[in-house]
Amino acid sequence: MTHFFDKITPARRKILLLCIIYLGYISLGLPDKILDAAWIPMSEAFDVPLRYGGFIATVLALCSSVSASASGLILRKIGTGRLLAVCGAITGFSLIGCGFSPVFAVLLAFAVPLGFGQGAIDTGMNFYVSKHYSSRDMSWLHCCWGVGATLGPLIASIFLQSTGSWRSAYFAIGSTQILLAVFFCSTIGLWDRARRDEEAENREAAEASSMDKLEGKCRFSLDFWLCVLIFFLYCGIEAGAGLWGCAFLTRARGMDLNTAQYVVTAYWGMLTAGRFLLGFTADRLGNRLLSTVSGAAVLLAALLLLIPAGGFLPSAALLLVGFALAPVYPCLMHEATRRGFNDATAAALTGLQGAASMVGIMIVPPLIGYAGDLISMETLPVSATVLAAIMFAALLKTGYWPTIKTR
């Protein structure tokens, strides 16, 4: 395939590479949110408490965080194209294993390779797109993740209602991941050729698509750590609302399960739509303005969730949370290389932001699920409001409040 890619112009190779990265991000999103729609019937099938869904979220996030932290080393060893193919195969076979799981403990065991497969390429692709593409491209990258995250629970809901089995949804998505892995394997030559293109453009810097030559030393500041905190808070809100949205709507707001499943699917759809629309405005309005306005909208939506009403309002508030969250992750991930940091600090920030995201998913949703199962699912809007308020304050500080310098 390398010979075929040599015939394409460098500009077209760069566009084709971005399309493959987008497809890779769809494949990352596909397995991420199946649990959001399927966990209630899964917990009944395994005869475990509802809060046990938090254990799966913790294992997935922990393994993703570990593999994301090692992604720079792995990328230098085997390259992004090969890593995409390997991770696609790992997640595919892990999902099929989840579908065959006879008991909860086996399901939890298959969550380990699934988490490693999902997290391994996330940081590398974010840094690559942040360094070599525009804010619009970064927004659409995460829009592609949203496409996968929307399709996952949608497929699960369709299979649950048509076959009555959550296992068939895992089989279908696992098989899709394996097919994508085969495709990624066939495009490895493009990554090799793209690296040579970049080396030819700037041989002195030799940035290519790797992170092995980063100039400067890491420099940490208050804004640096606040950026990391924002990702912890953001992913805590996003994952918490997604994982426990069904339980909140059914237990606290009296909605039937089928309708609640489609609302949660629409929640991820709204986040995806927000990131798609963001691509048309991100370069013009700027990352900091968009992320700060987004933070204010998330806080407003969380406050609406607090209102103890049934019917349309809780569904609309949950969808607004999804739409309002859309700009935060891609805007701030893209902004990492544009805050005046040197390359080493920007790369460290990108990696720590990704790790903080996983820690947020690891900690916040399980705590919400535990409190919701033992007390009330009203803990979801309360937690979302508190986290959103802190996130908004941090966004204001990193976006607009000047850093106080000491002599």
N, C-alpha and C positions, 0 to 999 in steps of 0.2 A: 504493500500500500504506500510505502514511502515514495516510490517512483511516481505514483499517481499524484500525490500531494506536491511534488516538485514542479509539476506542470501548472499549478495554480499560482497566481500572482500573490505577493506578500500581503497586500491589502485584503484580498479575498480569503487568504488563509487565516488572517486575524479575525475576520467576521465568522468564518466557519468554526474556528476554535471557540469563539464566544458562544455560538449556538450549541456546541457540544457541552460546554460548561453549563449552559442553561438546562440542557437535558439531564446533565448530571445532578443539578440541583432539584429538578423535578423528581428524580429517582431518590434523592435524599428525603424529600418531603413525603413520598408515598407511604412509607411504613410508620412515619412519625405519629400520626394521629388516628390510626385505626382504633386504638384503645378508647378514644373519646366517645365513639358511637357504640362500640361493642362491649365495653366493660361491664355494664349492668347485667346483660344476659350471660357473659362469661363468668362473673362472680357467682351467679346462681348455678351455672353448670359445674363449677369447681367447689361449690358449697363453702365459700369463704366470705368474710365480711367485705363490704363495699370499700372500706379504707385500704384494703390490700392492693388496690390499684396504685396507690402511692408507692408501694414497694417496687413495683415494676418500673414506675417512672424514675425512682431513685437509682435502680440498677442501670437502666438505659442511660441516664444522665452521667452517672459516675464513669461508666465504661467509655462513653463518648468524650468526656472530659479528659480522660487519660490518653485516649488515642489522638484527640485534637492537640494535646500538649506535645505529643511526639511527632506530629505531622510534618514539621519542618525537617527533622532528621529522616523520616521515611521518604519524603518527597525527594530529598537529595540522593537517596539510595536507589529508588526505582522510578521516580518521575510521576507526574500527575496522571498521565494517561493510563499507565499500568495500575496505579492506585485506584482509579475510578473503576477499572474492570474487576480488580480483586475485591473491592468493597461491594460492588454490585452483586458479585457471586456470594459473598459472605452473608449479606443481608437477605438475599433471595432464599438461600438454603435455611437460614435461621427462621424466616417467616414460615416456611413450609414445616419446619420442626415445631414451631408454635402451634400450627394447625393440628399436628398429630399429638400434642401434649395430652396425656391422660389425667394428670393432676397438676395442681398449681405449682408445685416445686419444679416440675419439668419445664413448665412455661417460664418460670423465673430463670432457670438455667439457660434456656435458649435466648433470653433477653441479653445475656452477656456478650456473645458474639454479634448480636444485632446492634448493640450499643457501640461496640468497637468499630463495626463496619460503617455505621452512620457518622461517627465523629472524626474518622481518620483524615478525610479530605476537606472538612469544612474550613478550617483556618487557612490552609494553603490557597484554596480558591478565593476566599475573601481577600487575602493579601494580594493575590495576583490581579484580581479585577480592580481593587482599590488603586494599585500602582500603575496599571496599564490601560484602564478604561475610565469612562466618564461616570459622573454621579447617576446619570440616567441609566447607564448599563448596570450599575450596582443595584439600583432600585428594581430593575427588571430581573436581575439575578435572584433577588429575594422574592419577587413576584412568582418566579418559577418554583421556588420552594413552596410558596403558598398554593400554587396549582396542585402540586403533589399532596400537600397537607389537606387540601379540599377534596381531592379525588379519593384519598384513603378512607375517611369516614363515610363519604358518599357510597363507595363500593361496599363498605361494611353494612351500611343501612339497607342498600338494595338487596344484598344477599340474605340479610337477616329477615327481611320481609318476604322475599320470594322463596327461600329454601328453609328458613327457620334455623339456619346454622351459621354461626360466626366463623367456623372452621373453613368453610368454602371461601370466605373473603380472604383469609390468610393464604390459602393455596393459590388463589388468583393473583394476588399482589406479589407473592413470592415468585411465581412463575414469570411475571412481568419483569421483576428485578433481574432474574437470570438472563432473560432475553436481552435486556439493556446491557448487561455485563458483556455479552458476546459482541454487541455492537461497539462498545467502548474499546474492546480488545482490537477491533478492526481499525480503529482510528489512532492507535499509538504513534504511527509514523507522522501524523500531523503535529503532535506535541514536540517530537524531535526536530521537525523541520521549523516549527515556530521558534524554538529556542535558538536555532542557528540564525534565523532572521533577526532576532533581537540582538544577538551578539554581533552581527554584521553592522547593525545600525549604531551601536555604541560599544566598540571593543574596549575602550578605556575603562568604562564603568563596569562592563560585563555583567549587567544586572540579570539578563536572561529572564527565566521564569523561576529561578531558585532564590533562596534566602541565605546562601552561604557567604556572601560578601556584602555585609551591611556596614555602612560607614558610621563612625562615632560610637560613643558609649551611651548606655541607657541612662536617662535622666528622669527622675521621678518628681512629681509635684502634686499639689492638692488636686488640680484639675485632672491630672492623669488618673488618680485613684477614684475621683468622682465619676469619670467616664466608665471605669470598671464597675463601680457600684450601680450605675444606670442600667447596665446590661443585666446585672443580677436582678434588679427590681423589674425591669421590662419582661424578662423571660419568666419570672415568677408570676406576674399578672397574666401574660399570654397563655402559659401552660396551665396555670390554675383555672382560668376561665374556660379553657378548652376541655380539660380533663373532667372537671366537675360541673360543667354547664348542664349536662343532662340531669344529673342528680339534683342540682339546684332548681331547675325548672319543674321537675316532677315532684320532688319532696317539699320544696318551699313555696312553689307557685301553682301547684295543682295541675300541671300540664300532662297530657298523656305521653307515653314513652316514644311512640313513633314520631309525633310532632316535634318532641324535644330533640330527637336524633337529627332531624332535618334542620332544626334551628342551629345546632352545633356545627353541622356541615356548612350552613350559611355563614356562620361566624368566621370560619376559615376562608370562605369565599369572599367575604367583605374585606378581610385582611389582604387577600390576593388582589382584589379589585383596587384597593387603595394603593398598593404598590405599583400596579400597572399605570394608574393615573398619575402617580408620583413621578414616573419616568418622563412625563411631558413637562413637568414644572421644576424638577430638582435642580437642573443646571441653572435655571433662571432665578429661582428664589433662594437657593442656597441651603446647605445641609442644616445649619444651626437654626435658622428661622423655622424651617419645616418641622424639625424635631421638637422645638420648643412649643410651637402651636399644637403639635400632636400631643405633647404631654398635658397641656391644658385640656384638650378634648377628652383624653383618657380619664382625667380626674372628673370631669363633668359626667361622663358616661357611667363611671363607678358610683357617683352620687345618685344617679337615676336608678341604678340597680338596688340601692338601699330602700327605695320606696316600696312598702309592702303591698303591692298590687298584683293582681293576676292579669290574664288576658294578653293584650298586645304589648304593654309597657316593658315587662322584663325581657321579652324577646328583642324588642327594638333597642333596649339599653345594651344587651349583650352584643348585638350586631354593631352598635356604635362603638363599643370597646374594640372590637376587631378592626373596624375601619380606621379608628383613631390611632391604633397601635402601629399601623402600616409603615409610617416613615421612620420610626425611631431606629430600628436595627440597621437598615441599609444606609441611612444618612450618617449615623455616627460611625459605622464601620468604614465608610468611604472617607469620612472626615479625619480618621486616624492619621493618615499620611499628609494632612493639610493643616495641622494645628501648630506648625512651626517646629515640630520635633524632628530630630535627625532620623535616619533610616532605622537605626538600631532601636531607638525608643518607639518609633511608629510600629515596627514589627512586634516589639514586646507588647505594646498596647493592643494590637490586633489579636495576638494570642491570648492575652489576659482577658480581653473583652469576651472572646469566645469561651474561655474557661469559666468566666463569671456567669455567662448564660447557662452553662450546664449546671453550675452550682445552684443557680436560682431554680432551675427545673428539679434539681435533686432535693432541695429543701422545702420550697414553698408549697407545691401541690400536695406532697404527703402530709404536711402539717394541716393544710386546709381540709383534706380528706379525713384525717383523724379527728379533727375538731367537729367537722360536719357530721360524721357518723355517730359520734358520741353525744354531741350537743344539738346542733342544728346546722343545716346547709346555709343559713343566713351568714355563716362565717365567710362565705365566698365574697359577697359584696363588701363586707366590713374590711376584709383583708385587702381586697382590690383597691378600696378607697385610701387606706393608710399607705400602701405601697405607691399608689399613683401620686399622692401628695408629696412624698419624699422624692420620687423621681422627677416631678415637675420642678421642685426647688433645686435639685442637682442640675437639671437641664438649664435653668436660668443662670446658675453660677458658671457653668462651663461655657455657656453661649454668650453671655452679655456682661456679667459682673467682672470687673478687672481683678486680676490677681494682685494681691498686696505683696510688694517686694520689700525685702529687708536689706539693709546695707551690710 
